[in-house]
Amino acid sequence: MPEQKTYNAGQKVGPGKYVCIDCGKELTLDKSEQDLRKCPSCACEEYQCFPMTHIRPDIKTPADAKNPPKRGKSNM
């Protein structure tokens, strides 16, 4: 399993999957430099993060996150 990092609401974050540490709600962000908001389900302010590279191994750069390669066309 990939290493998890913890982030708080209000921080600027990059693409990735953010999982609320209280209720487990998953937020997937696909743009760089977004403000992480309080959990919409329980208002918790802390998340575990799985970077986009762990969701899709073919995402290697911020440009890839904005325009992801088509599935099955990876250059890995």
mmCIF file of the C-alpha atoms, coordinates in Angstrom:
data_MODEL
# 
_entry.id   MODEL 
# 
loop_
_atom_site.group_PDB 
_atom_site.id 
_atom_site.type_symbol 
_atom_site.label_atom_id 
_atom_site.label_alt_id 
_atom_site.label_comp_id 
_atom_site.label_asym_id 
_atom_site.label_entity_id 
_atom_site.label_seq_id 
_atom_site.pdbx_PDB_ins_code 
_atom_site.Cartn_x 
_atom_site.Cartn_y 
_atom_site.Cartn_z 
_atom_site.occupancy 
_atom_site.B_iso_or_equiv 
_atom_site.pdbx_formal_charge 
_atom_site.auth_seq_id 
_atom_site.auth_comp_id 
_atom_site.auth_asym_id 
_atom_site.auth_atom_id 
_atom_site.pdbx_PDB_model_num 
ATOM 1  C CA . MET A 1 1  ? 0.000   0.000  0.000   1.00 0.00 ? 1  MET A CA 1 
ATOM 2  C CA . PRO A 1 2  ? 1.342   3.495  -0.803  1.00 0.00 ? 2  PRO A CA 1 
ATOM 3  C CA . GLU A 1 3  ? 2.634   5.720  1.967   1.00 0.00 ? 3  GLU A CA 1 
ATOM 4  C CA . GLN A 1 4  ? -0.090  7.999  3.299   1.00 0.00 ? 4  GLN A CA 1 
ATOM 5  C CA . LYS A 1 5  ? 0.425   11.667 4.110   1.00 0.00 ? 5  LYS A CA 1 
ATOM 6  C CA . THR A 1 6  ? -1.849  13.754 6.307   1.00 0.00 ? 6  THR A CA 1 
ATOM 7  C CA . TYR A 1 7  ? -3.218  17.126 5.182   1.00 0.00 ? 7  TYR A CA 1 
ATOM 8  C CA . ASN A 1 8  ? -5.516  19.649 6.860   1.00 0.00 ? 8  ASN A CA 1 
ATOM 9  C CA . ALA A 1 9  ? -8.406  21.694 5.503   1.00 0.00 ? 9  ALA A CA 1 
ATOM 10 C CA . GLY A 1 10 ? -7.189  25.036 4.187   1.00 0.00 ? 10 GLY A CA 1 
ATOM 11 C CA . GLN A 1 11 ? -3.943  23.664 2.772   1.00 0.00 ? 11 GLN A CA 1 
ATOM 12 C CA . LYS A 1 12 ? -3.201  23.972 -0.947  1.00 0.00 ? 12 LYS A CA 1 
ATOM 13 C CA . VAL A 1 13 ? -2.920  20.445 -2.298  1.00 0.00 ? 13 VAL A CA 1 
ATOM 14 C CA . GLY A 1 14 ? -2.204  18.730 -5.587  1.00 0.00 ? 14 GLY A CA 1 
ATOM 15 C CA . PRO A 1 15 ? -4.010  15.994 -7.476  1.00 0.00 ? 15 PRO A CA 1 
ATOM 16 C CA . GLY A 1 16 ? -4.836  12.883 -5.502  1.00 0.00 ? 16 GLY A CA 1 
ATOM 17 C CA . LYS A 1 17 ? -7.332  10.976 -3.406  1.00 0.00 ? 17 LYS A CA 1 
ATOM 18 C CA . TYR A 1 18 ? -7.998  12.465 0.032   1.00 0.00 ? 18 TYR A CA 1 
ATOM 19 C CA . VAL A 1 19 ? -9.750  10.287 2.626   1.00 0.00 ? 19 VAL A CA 1 
ATOM 20 C CA . CYS A 1 20 ? -11.361 11.845 5.718   1.00 0.00 ? 20 CYS A CA 1 
ATOM 21 C CA . ILE A 1 21 ? -9.782  10.369 8.851   1.00 0.00 ? 21 ILE A CA 1 
ATOM 22 C CA . ASP A 1 22 ? -13.105 10.473 10.755  1.00 0.00 ? 22 ASP A CA 1 
ATOM 23 C CA . CYS A 1 23 ? -15.792 9.192  8.372   1.00 0.00 ? 23 CYS A CA 1 
ATOM 24 C CA . GLY A 1 24 ? -13.759 7.760  5.475   1.00 0.00 ? 24 GLY A CA 1 
ATOM 25 C CA . LYS A 1 25 ? -15.367 9.938  2.778   1.00 0.00 ? 25 LYS A CA 1 
ATOM 26 C CA . GLU A 1 26 ? -13.117 10.055 -0.280  1.00 0.00 ? 26 GLU A CA 1 
ATOM 27 C CA . LEU A 1 27 ? -12.471 13.235 -2.245  1.00 0.00 ? 27 LEU A CA 1 
ATOM 28 C CA . THR A 1 28 ? -10.611 12.965 -5.543  1.00 0.00 ? 28 THR A CA 1 
ATOM 29 C CA . LEU A 1 29 ? -8.971  16.172 -6.740  1.00 0.00 ? 29 LEU A CA 1 
ATOM 30 C CA . ASP A 1 30 ? -7.608  16.350 -10.260 1.00 0.00 ? 30 ASP A CA 1 
ATOM 31 C CA . LYS A 1 31 ? -6.236  19.900 -10.342 1.00 0.00 ? 31 LYS A CA 1 
ATOM 32 C CA . SER A 1 32 ? -3.062  21.288 -8.791  1.00 0.00 ? 32 SER A CA 1 
ATOM 33 C CA . GLU A 1 33 ? -3.070  23.952 -6.071  1.00 0.00 ? 33 GLU A CA 1 
ATOM 34 C CA . GLN A 1 34 ? -6.619  23.464 -4.820  1.00 0.00 ? 34 GLN A CA 1 
ATOM 35 C CA . ASP A 1 35 ? -7.626  24.433 -1.277  1.00 0.00 ? 35 ASP A CA 1 
ATOM 36 C CA . LEU A 1 36 ? -8.587  21.346 0.697   1.00 0.00 ? 36 LEU A CA 1 
ATOM 37 C CA . ARG A 1 37 ? -11.982 21.946 2.321   1.00 0.00 ? 37 ARG A CA 1 
ATOM 38 C CA . LYS A 1 38 ? -13.598 20.500 5.427   1.00 0.00 ? 38 LYS A CA 1 
ATOM 39 C CA . CYS A 1 39 ? -15.180 17.103 4.852   1.00 0.00 ? 39 CYS A CA 1 
ATOM 40 C CA . PRO A 1 40 ? -18.645 17.648 3.351   1.00 0.00 ? 40 PRO A CA 1 
ATOM 41 C CA . SER A 1 41 ? -20.020 14.715 5.372   1.00 0.00 ? 41 SER A CA 1 
ATOM 42 C CA . CYS A 1 42 ? -18.724 15.322 8.897   1.00 0.00 ? 42 CYS A CA 1 
ATOM 43 C CA . ALA A 1 43 ? -16.802 18.663 8.818   1.00 0.00 ? 43 ALA A CA 1 
ATOM 44 C CA . CYS A 1 44 ? -13.548 16.966 9.840   1.00 0.00 ? 44 CYS A CA 1 
ATOM 45 C CA . GLU A 1 45 ? -10.471 18.960 8.818   1.00 0.00 ? 45 GLU A CA 1 
ATOM 46 C CA . GLU A 1 46 ? -7.902  16.164 8.457   1.00 0.00 ? 46 GLU A CA 1 
ATOM 47 C CA . TYR A 1 47 ? -7.349  13.825 5.526   1.00 0.00 ? 47 TYR A CA 1 
ATOM 48 C CA . GLN A 1 48 ? -5.068  10.977 4.562   1.00 0.00 ? 48 GLN A CA 1 
ATOM 49 C CA . CYS A 1 49 ? -3.714  11.530 1.060   1.00 0.00 ? 49 CYS A CA 1 
ATOM 50 C CA . PHE A 1 50 ? -2.926  9.103  -1.729  1.00 0.00 ? 50 PHE A CA 1 
ATOM 51 C CA . PRO A 1 51 ? -1.128  11.043 -4.505  1.00 0.00 ? 51 PRO A CA 1 
ATOM 52 C CA . MET A 1 52 ? -2.526  10.779 -8.038  1.00 0.00 ? 52 MET A CA 1 
ATOM 53 C CA . THR A 1 53 ? 0.436   8.604  -8.988  1.00 0.00 ? 53 THR A CA 1 
ATOM 54 C CA . HIS A 1 54 ? -1.015  5.885  -6.742  1.00 0.00 ? 54 HIS A CA 1 
ATOM 55 C CA . ILE A 1 55 ? -4.460  6.142  -8.302  1.00 0.00 ? 55 ILE A CA 1 
ATOM 56 C CA . ARG A 1 56 ? -3.124  5.953  -11.852 1.00 0.00 ? 56 ARG A CA 1 
ATOM 57 C CA . PRO A 1 57 ? 0.526   5.020  -12.289 1.00 0.00 ? 57 PRO A CA 1 
ATOM 58 C CA . ASP A 1 58 ? 0.549   6.632  -15.747 1.00 0.00 ? 58 ASP A CA 1 
ATOM 59 C CA . ILE A 1 59 ? 0.070   10.081 -14.142 1.00 0.00 ? 59 ILE A CA 1 
ATOM 60 C CA . LYS A 1 60 ? 3.616   11.352 -13.687 1.00 0.00 ? 60 LYS A CA 1 
ATOM 61 C CA . THR A 1 61 ? 3.378   15.151 -14.048 1.00 0.00 ? 61 THR A CA 1 
ATOM 62 C CA . PRO A 1 62 ? 0.861   17.937 -13.333 1.00 0.00 ? 62 PRO A CA 1 
ATOM 63 C CA . ALA A 1 63 ? 0.265   18.121 -17.104 1.00 0.00 ? 63 ALA A CA 1 
ATOM 64 C CA . ASP A 1 64 ? -0.680  14.416 -17.088 1.00 0.00 ? 64 ASP A CA 1 
ATOM 65 C CA . ALA A 1 65 ? -3.182  15.113 -14.282 1.00 0.00 ? 65 ALA A CA 1 
ATOM 66 C CA . LYS A 1 66 ? -4.815  17.874 -16.344 1.00 0.00 ? 66 LYS A CA 1 
ATOM 67 C CA . ASN A 1 67 ? -4.860  15.776 -19.531 1.00 0.00 ? 67 ASN A CA 1 
ATOM 68 C CA . PRO A 1 68 ? -4.541  12.147 -18.414 1.00 0.00 ? 68 PRO A CA 1 
ATOM 69 C CA . PRO A 1 69 ? -3.352  9.582  -20.948 1.00 0.00 ? 69 PRO A CA 1 
ATOM 70 C CA . LYS A 1 70 ? -6.136  7.347  -22.213 1.00 0.00 ? 70 LYS A CA 1 
ATOM 71 C CA . ARG A 1 71 ? -6.335  4.091  -20.286 1.00 0.00 ? 71 ARG A CA 1 
ATOM 72 C CA . GLY A 1 72 ? -4.434  1.310  -21.992 1.00 0.00 ? 72 GLY A CA 1 
ATOM 73 C CA . LYS A 1 73 ? -2.135  3.799  -23.734 1.00 0.00 ? 73 LYS A CA 1 
ATOM 74 C CA . SER A 1 74 ? 0.393   4.174  -20.920 1.00 0.00 ? 74 SER A CA 1 
ATOM 75 C CA . ASN A 1 75 ? 4.066   4.643  -21.732 1.00 0.00 ? 75 ASN A CA 1 
ATOM 76 C CA . MET A 1 76 ? 5.238   3.063  -18.478 1.00 0.00 ? 76 MET A CA 1 
# 
